[in-house]
Amino acid sequence: MMESGVPLCNTCGESVGVDEKGEVFVACLECNFPICKACVEYEIKEGRKVCLRCSTPFEANSMADAERNELGSRSTMAAHLNDSQDVGIHARHISSVSTLDSEYNDESGNPIWKNRVESWKDKKNKKKKAPTKAEKEAQVPPEQQMEEKQIADAAEPLSTVIPIPKSKLAPYRTVIIMRLIILALFFHYRVTHPVDSAYGLWLTSIICEIWFAYSWVLDQFPKWSPVNRITHVDRLSARYEREGEPSELAAVDFFVSTVDPLKEPPLITANTVLSILAVDYPVDKVSCYVSDDGAAMLTFESLVETADFARKWVPFCKKFSIEPRAPEFYFSQKIDYLKDKIQPSFVKERRAMKRDYEEYKVRVNALVAKAQKAPEEGWTMQDGTPWPGNNSRDHPGMIQVFLGNSGAHDIEGNELPRLVYVSREKRPGFQHHKKAGAENALVRVSAVLTNAPYILNLDCDHYVNNSNAVREAMCFLMDPQVGRDVCYVQFPQRFDGIDRSDRYANRNIVFFDVNMKGLDGIQGPVYVGTGCVFNRQPSSSCSWCGCCSCCCPPKKPTEDLSEVYRDSKREDLNAAIFNLGEIDNYDEHERSMLISQMSFEKTFGLSSVFIESTLMENGGVPESVNPSMLIKEAIHVISCGYEEKTAWGKEIGWIYGSVTEDILTGFKMQCRGWRSIYCMPLRPAFKGSAPINLSDRLHQVLRWALGSVEIFLSRHCPLWYGFGGGRLKWLQRLAYINTIVYPFTSLPLVAYCSIPAICLLTGKFIIPTLSNLASMLFLGLFLSIIVTSVLELRWSGVSIEDWWRNEQFWVIGGVSAHLFAVFQGFLKMLAGLDTNFTVTAKAADDAEFGELYIIKWTTLLIPPTTLLIVNMVGVVAGFSDALNKGYEAWGPLFGKVFFAFWVILHLYPFLKGLMGRQNRTPTIVVLWSVLLASVFSLVWVKIDPFVSKTDANLTQSCISIDC
């Protein structure tokens, strides 16, 4: 029986045991990774002398023990060392080796005399080690040396965790604690020193500041332990792609979703598809599914053209190893495309390919022009039959396989990856759940047709920028040590076509390079909707979701230990229902008990083929399925009534109930105990386009914020959901709470941005006259805020410009989109008023950054415009009041004007967007001209230089009507 409080080994599943002092055995003092002594010895004997989690060298005592035990157990382990896949099995063999009596053995069970003799021999042979090694290498053929090197590489971990250096992280954490202490002292002073003359303003400011501090805590502490990761793609190839043998890399199904081809141009979607078909991965392991949720004939016809062009494009990409493999972005690069190219035919073939691509673009553009005006009788296909999707809200399901093992090959006769067009059935009266419903339809279709063990989903405007992106993800998912509990690997989002200054913080650098790294050190990053590789086993089984027994504690505690054991066993079984990977941990009786509890049809729907595919842990189409029936079965699983009375969208697949289905889906996965990995290769894995226009950007932020409000008002709110299972770490929960409460910051933010103008217009202030101690406290608070930001930029590598843009747009979005999202969320929940979002346009004008200067009026612009005008008027009024009252009024004016300028500076990009394109006069000149002109006008009136003092006195005395 396991000792109380002793954790289980993460490798073999046994208790980690205790050391000589009777304390729990700890191999790595850096991260306390749970691993038993026997497994540590095995890892060290295999040459892996670093921690599997954080790559810190093992404790010296553990390494010494392992070296002493190595010689004694060498003969026992000889039969096991060649198998690099069963580390856990090796560990169990080590721990169960029988040895001699204890009086002749040491603590590890090895003969003492033998250890001494072997130790003496080792010391004696150290001097001869180098020549002996050289002689041995000379005797071994080069082919055998290469093979042994590949085997050694295959045994190495496929990824390495690189913690942030302590020299950067320790000061960062220290300043955070100091800032907490200063905040406590600051609030003590603020609460105990009310302003009686402006009590309402003072109380409002206190409430706002407390909320800001709470919001800062939610955002700050999940960044407590950030990490970096590096992958070893060469080791992945050495392990799973041996020369002369079929590739053992896992298959991947790519999902690309699109809705309206007039707003999401087909050429952009086509470039995404082409970049997928040309990835550096075995072609028989890649399938691309394109979901057309608008059932547009334009999308279908553009895919026909794309499939034909892919026959030329894919072999060209792989022959010359070009990057990126989206033709539009490859040919538009302003770089030396001849760099590192040594084939003489490259220039000639590149010119021919560019001409072919331009001809392909002309054909696609002709299709787009033709689709601008739909005929009254609807579209017809080439054979004269009506297009089934003429009514986008009432049409049957459609599937078309373009490429694949049974389809067309490339121009060199090689097989191409499979390309499948999917448009799910839609009928009036059914809930289709927008993007989440489309993704779930793709999960079922792909499970029936290919059933790859991994899924990679992309938005239609996110192309593959790094052809090795899939291999980067496989370094985590296919690593037997790391990938066992990993549900998904998330890549950061990177964007093309953004203005140089990134005026509206479209790149989200602070979120992707700071917050996500922090979450990777806890339980993994949140799912952001695109650029994510999923493990299908937890996705198409029920382990993304939860069950009531896992999420809620038992209502009535029991005192009988046997009942407690039975209850805990029953809870484990119920949890295993939603995690098919845990079935193997139970015996036959328990397994039959588990299977008897499952109602597959009520969970997965009425498709025996799909149900059978979900039980195949390594993927692949079941052998018992008739291939000729697959398309018919695939059409069945995308019918609009298939999800009725099933767990789809509730417990499995993408979760319904929010327009930000990505956050909700990732949250439910991690509540079930799965973790995620953040992968940041040097070359960005994927790149997309972002709305650089102010109105479009605000509408995008509005959609995200509304989704967070919907989650906050649902049963899946992180404030109360998933506590019973205890599988979500508390820092991870803080991060999810921050993702759903941040829109509510808009309420105190609007109030706080209005306070400076009110103070300037009324002559009141929210802070009393400061003493020396209070001045030091305020100065310490401002310095702690600055130092925290500087140290955060230091360990993350984010530039100060990106940080400042993020701060500015936090205010802009907070006083506009977030504010509207709060009200719309409550209206939707209380009154049932739903908000329909238009798809953000993905293409810009012909001029460089032309869309940036387009002004599209929307109600979202009203609150920030009002705050700007009010604060500028307040500044002018404040200077006017100070001029009238004299010298003593300038001191209090400084604090008020400081806060007013704080608001104006944060809203400056918004003001610049309102000004539109200014070819002649910069916006900052216009802004300062208005302010300075107003101030100097007031000063001029106050001085009145053209009036003499005598006349001025006469004028002031002659105020009666008889003067």
GIBEL-V850431 format. One record per backbone hydrogen bond with DSSP energy under -0.5 kcal/mol. CO is the residue of the C=O (numbers start at 1). NH is the residue of the N-H. E is the energy in kcal/mol with one decimal. If there is no record, write none. Layout:
BEGIN
co-><CO/CO>
nh-><NH/NH>
e-><E/E>
END
This chain:
BEGIN
co-><3/5/7/9/14/16/17/19/23/27/27/28/33/34/36/37/38/39/40/41/42/43/44/47/49/51/56/59/60/61/62/63/64/65/66/67/68/69/71/73/74/77/77/80/82/86/87/88/89/90/91/92/93/94/101/101/104/106/110/111/112/113/114/115/116/117/118/119/120/121/122/123/126/128/129/130/131/132/133/134/135/136/141/142/143/144/145/146/147/148/149/150/151/152/153/158/160/160/161/162/165/165/166/168/169/170/171/172/173/174/175/176/177/178/179/180/181/182/183/184/185/186/187/188/189/194/195/196/198/199/200/201/202/203/204/205/206/207/208/209/210/211/212/213/214/215/216/217/220/221/223/226/228/230/232/233/234/235/236/237/240/242/251/252/252/253/254/255/256/257/258/259/260/260/263/263/265/265/266/267/268/269/270/271/272/273/274/276/279/282/283/285/286/287/287/288/288/289/289/290/290/291/291/292/296/297/298/299/300/301/302/303/304/305/306/307/308/309/309/310/311/312/313/314/315/316/317/317/325/326/326/327/328/330/333/335/336/338/340/343/345/346/347/348/349/350/351/352/353/354/355/356/357/358/359/360/361/362/363/364/365/366/367/368/369/370/372/375/379/381/385/387/390/391/395/398/400/400/402/403/404/408/410/414/418/419/419/420/421/422/423/426/427/430/433/433/434/435/436/437/438/439/440/441/442/443/444/445/446/446/451/453/453/454/455/456/457/457/458/459/461/463/463/464/466/467/468/469/470/471/473/473/474/476/478/479/482/483/485/485/487/488/488/489/490/494/496/499/502/505/508/509/510/510/511/514/515/516/517/517/518/519/519/519/523/531/532/532/533/534/534/535/536/536/537/538/539/541/542/547/547/548/551/555/560/561/562/563/564/565/566/567/568/569/570/571/572/573/574/575/576/579/580/582/583/587/588/589/590/591/592/593/594/594/595/598/599/600/600/601/603/605/607/608/609/610/611/612/613/615/616/622/625/626/627/629/630/631/632/633/634/635/636/638/639/641/643/647/647/647/649/652/659/660/661/662/663/664/665/666/667/668/669/669/670/675/675/677/677/678/679/682/685/685/686/687/688/690/693/694/695/696/697/698/699/700/701/702/703/704/705/706/707/708/709/711/714/717/717/720/722/727/729/730/731/732/733/734/735/736/737/737/738/741/742/743/744/744/745/746/747/748/749/750/751/752/754/755/756/757/758/759/771/772/773/774/775/776/777/778/779/780/781/782/783/784/785/786/787/788/789/790/791/792/793/799/800/801/802/803/804/805/806/807/808/809/810/811/813/813/816/817/818/819/820/821/822/823/824/825/826/827/827/827/828/832/834/847/849/850/851/854/855/858/859/860/861/862/863/864/865/866/867/868/869/870/871/872/873/874/875/876/877/878/879/880/881/882/886/887/889/890/891/891/892/893/894/895/896/897/898/899/900/901/902/903/905/907/908/909/910/911/912/913/917/920/922/923/924/925/926/927/928/929/930/931/932/933/934/935/936/937/938/939/940/944/946/948/949/950/951/952/953/954/957/960>
nh-><6/7/16/13/9/37/25/22/19/29/59/32/35/10/40/41/42/43/44/45/46/48/47/49/58/55/51/63/64/65/66/67/68/69/70/71/72/73/74/77/78/80/81/83/84/90/91/92/93/94/95/96/96/97/104/105/112/109/106/115/116/117/118/119/120/121/122/123/124/125/126/126/129/132/133/134/135/136/137/138/139/140/145/146/147/148/149/150/151/152/153/154/155/156/156/232/162/230/163/228/168/169/170/172/173/174/175/176/177/178/179/180/181/182/183/184/185/186/187/188/189/190/191/192/193/196/198/199/202/203/204/205/206/207/208/209/210/211/212/213/214/215/216/217/218/219/220/221/223/224/226/164/162/160/236/237/238/239/240/241/248/245/454/254/287/456/289/458/291/460/293/261/263/264/265/842/268/269/270/271/272/273/274/275/276/277/278/279/281/285/286/252/418/254/289/290/420/256/291/292/422/258/293/295/300/301/302/303/304/305/306/307/308/309/310/311/311/312/313/314/411/316/317/318/319/320/321/322/327/329/330/331/332/333/335/337/339/341/342/346/349/350/351/352/353/354/355/356/357/358/359/360/361/362/363/364/365/366/367/368/369/370/371/372/372/373/374/378/387/384/381/390/392/394/426/423/402/421/408/419/407/404/413/410/288/402/403/290/400/292/398/395/430/432/436/437/438/439/440/441/442/443/444/445/446/447/448/449/450/451/620/536/537/253/534/255/531/532/257/462/463/465/687/325/469/280/472/473/474/475/476/477/478/479/480/483/485/486/487/675/535/490/677/533/679/688/690/502/505/508/512/513/514/515/516/518/519/520/227/521/521/522/523/524/676/491/457/534/489/455/536/539/540/541/541/544/653/544/545/550/551/552/724/557/564/565/566/567/568/569/570/571/572/573/574/575/576/577/578/578/579/582/583/585/586/591/592/593/594/595/596/597/597/598/598/600/603/604/605/605/647/607/611/612/613/614/615/615/616/617/619/625/627/629/630/633/634/635/636/637/638/638/639/425/642/644/646/650/651/652/656/649/661/664/665/666/667/668/669/670/671/672/672/674/673/487/488/490/679/680/492/684/465/466/494/463/496/692/697/698/699/700/701/702/703/704/705/706/707/708/709/710/711/712/713/714/717/720/721/723/726/729/733/734/735/736/737/738/739/740/740/741/742/744/745/746/747/748/749/750/751/752/753/754/755/756/758/759/760/761/762/763/775/776/777/778/779/780/781/782/783/784/785/786/787/788/789/790/791/792/793/794/795/796/797/803/804/805/806/807/808/809/810/811/812/813/814/815/816/818/820/821/822/823/824/825/826/827/828/829/830/831/832/833/832/834/836/850/852/853/854/856/857/861/862/864/865/866/867/868/869/870/871/872/873/874/875/876/877/878/879/880/881/882/883/884/885/886/889/890/893/894/894/895/896/897/898/899/900/901/902/903/904/905/906/907/908/911/912/913/914/915/916/916/919/922/926/927/928/929/930/931/932/933/934/935/936/937/938/939/940/941/942/943/944/947/948/952/953/954/955/956/957/958/959/963>
e-><-1.6/-0.6/-2.1/-1.1/-4.5/-0.7/-2.2/-1.7/-2.8/-0.6/-2.0/-1.5/-0.8/-2.7/-1.9/-2.4/-2.0/-2.6/-2.4/-2.3/-1.7/-2.5/-1.5/-1.1/-2.0/-1.3/-2.6/-1.9/-2.4/-2.5/-2.0/-2.0/-2.0/-2.0/-1.3/-0.7/-0.6/-1.6/-0.9/-2.0/-0.9/-1.7/-1.3/-1.3/-0.8/-2.2/-2.3/-1.7/-2.0/-2.4/-2.1/-0.8/-0.6/-1.3/-1.3/-0.7/-2.0/-1.8/-2.3/-2.0/-2.1/-2.3/-2.8/-2.5/-2.2/-2.4/-2.4/-2.1/-2.1/-2.2/-0.8/-0.5/-1.1/-2.1/-2.4/-2.2/-2.7/-2.3/-2.3/-2.0/-1.5/-1.4/-2.1/-2.5/-2.1/-2.6/-2.3/-2.2/-2.2/-2.3/-2.5/-2.2/-1.1/-0.5/-1.1/-2.5/-0.5/-2.3/-0.6/-2.0/-1.5/-2.3/-2.5/-0.9/-2.5/-2.3/-2.5/-1.7/-2.1/-2.4/-2.6/-1.9/-2.1/-2.7/-2.5/-2.2/-2.2/-2.7/-2.6/-1.8/-2.2/-2.6/-2.5/-1.8/-0.8/-0.7/-0.9/-0.9/-2.7/-2.7/-2.2/-2.4/-2.1/-2.2/-2.3/-2.5/-2.3/-2.0/-2.4/-2.2/-2.2/-2.7/-2.3/-2.2/-2.0/-1.7/-2.7/-1.9/-1.8/-1.7/-0.6/-1.0/-3.8/-2.7/-1.6/-2.1/-2.2/-1.9/-2.4/-2.4/-3.2/-2.0/-1.0/-0.6/-1.6/-2.7/-3.2/-3.1/-3.4/-1.0/-2.6/-0.6/-1.2/-2.7/-0.6/-1.4/-0.9/-1.7/-2.9/-1.8/-1.8/-2.2/-2.8/-2.1/-1.5/-2.4/-1.2/-1.6/-1.9/-1.9/-1.2/-3.4/-1.6/-3.6/-0.5/-0.5/-3.0/-2.7/-0.6/-0.7/-2.8/-2.5/-0.9/-1.2/-1.6/-2.8/-2.2/-1.7/-1.6/-1.9/-2.3/-2.7/-1.5/-2.4/-2.2/-0.7/-0.8/-1.6/-2.3/-2.1/-2.1/-1.3/-2.3/-2.1/-2.0/-1.8/-1.1/-1.1/-0.6/-0.7/-2.2/-2.6/-0.7/-1.1/-0.9/-1.2/-1.5/-1.8/-0.6/-1.5/-2.5/-2.8/-2.2/-1.9/-2.5/-2.7/-2.0/-2.3/-2.6/-2.2/-2.1/-2.1/-2.6/-1.9/-1.8/-2.2/-3.0/-2.0/-1.6/-2.1/-2.5/-2.1/-1.7/-0.6/-0.9/-0.7/-0.5/-1.3/-2.8/-2.0/-3.0/-1.5/-0.7/-1.6/-2.2/-2.6/-0.6/-3.3/-0.8/-0.8/-1.1/-0.6/-2.2/-2.5/-3.2/-3.3/-0.8/-2.9/-2.1/-3.1/-2.7/-2.2/-1.3/-0.5/-0.8/-1.7/-1.9/-2.5/-2.1/-1.9/-1.9/-2.1/-1.8/-2.5/-2.6/-1.6/-1.7/-2.4/-2.3/-4.0/-2.7/-3.0/-0.6/-2.5/-4.1/-2.9/-1.4/-1.2/-1.2/-1.9/-0.7/-0.8/-2.0/-0.9/-2.2/-1.6/-2.3/-1.9/-2.3/-1.4/-1.6/-2.3/-2.4/-0.7/-0.6/-3.0/-0.8/-0.7/-0.5/-2.5/-2.7/-0.5/-1.8/-2.5/-2.2/-2.3/-0.7/-1.6/-1.9/-0.7/-2.4/-2.8/-1.3/-1.6/-2.1/-1.9/-2.2/-1.7/-1.2/-0.8/-0.9/-1.9/-0.8/-2.6/-1.9/-2.4/-1.9/-0.6/-2.5/-2.2/-0.6/-0.9/-3.2/-0.5/-0.9/-0.7/-1.1/-0.6/-1.2/-1.4/-1.9/-2.1/-1.9/-0.5/-2.2/-2.5/-2.5/-2.8/-2.6/-2.5/-2.6/-2.5/-2.2/-2.3/-2.6/-2.4/-2.1/-1.4/-0.7/-0.8/-1.8/-2.4/-1.4/-1.4/-1.7/-2.7/-2.6/-2.1/-2.3/-3.0/-2.2/-0.9/-0.8/-0.7/-1.0/-0.5/-1.5/-3.7/-0.7/-1.2/-1.7/-1.9/-2.3/-2.3/-1.9/-1.8/-0.8/-0.5/-1.3/-1.0/-1.6/-1.4/-0.6/-2.0/-1.3/-2.2/-2.7/-2.4/-1.6/-1.9/-0.6/-0.7/-1.5/-1.8/-1.7/-1.0/-1.6/-1.5/-3.1/-2.0/-2.5/-2.4/-0.8/-1.4/-2.3/-2.5/-2.2/-1.9/-1.8/-2.1/-1.8/-0.8/-1.0/-1.4/-1.4/-2.9/-0.7/-2.8/-0.6/-0.5/-0.7/-0.6/-2.0/-1.9/-0.6/-2.1/-3.0/-0.8/-2.6/-2.3/-2.2/-2.1/-2.3/-2.4/-1.9/-1.9/-2.6/-2.6/-1.9/-1.7/-2.1/-2.4/-2.0/-2.2/-1.8/-1.4/-1.1/-1.9/-2.5/-0.6/-0.7/-0.6/-2.3/-2.0/-1.7/-2.0/-2.7/-2.2/-1.5/-0.8/-0.8/-1.5/-1.3/-1.3/-1.4/-1.6/-1.1/-0.7/-2.0/-2.5/-1.7/-2.7/-2.3/-1.0/-1.2/-0.7/-2.0/-2.8/-2.2/-2.2/-2.2/-1.8/-2.4/-2.1/-1.9/-2.5/-2.4/-2.5/-2.0/-2.2/-2.4/-2.4/-1.9/-2.1/-3.0/-2.3/-1.7/-2.4/-2.7/-2.0/-2.3/-1.6/-1.9/-1.7/-1.9/-1.9/-2.3/-2.4/-2.0/-2.1/-2.5/-2.5/-1.6/-1.3/-2.3/-3.0/-1.4/-2.1/-0.8/-2.8/-2.1/-2.2/-1.8/-1.5/-2.8/-2.5/-1.9/-2.3/-2.3/-2.0/-2.8/-2.0/-0.6/-1.4/-0.6/-0.8/-0.5/-2.1/-0.8/-1.1/-1.4/-0.7/-0.6/-1.9/-1.4/-0.5/-1.6/-2.5/-2.3/-2.2/-2.3/-2.6/-2.2/-2.1/-2.5/-2.2/-2.1/-1.9/-2.6/-2.6/-2.2/-2.1/-2.4/-2.2/-2.2/-1.6/-2.0/-1.7/-1.4/-1.8/-1.2/-1.2/-0.9/-0.8/-1.3/-2.8/-2.3/-1.8/-2.0/-2.7/-1.7/-1.7/-2.2/-3.0/-1.6/-1.8/-0.8/-2.2/-2.6/-1.9/-2.0/-1.6/-0.7/-0.6/-0.7/-0.6/-1.6/-2.8/-2.5/-2.2/-2.1/-2.1/-2.9/-2.3/-1.9/-2.5/-3.0/-1.8/-1.9/-2.5/-2.7/-2.3/-2.3/-2.8/-3.1/-1.5/-0.5/-2.4/-2.8/-2.7/-2.6/-2.3/-2.2/-2.4/-1.8/-1.1>
END
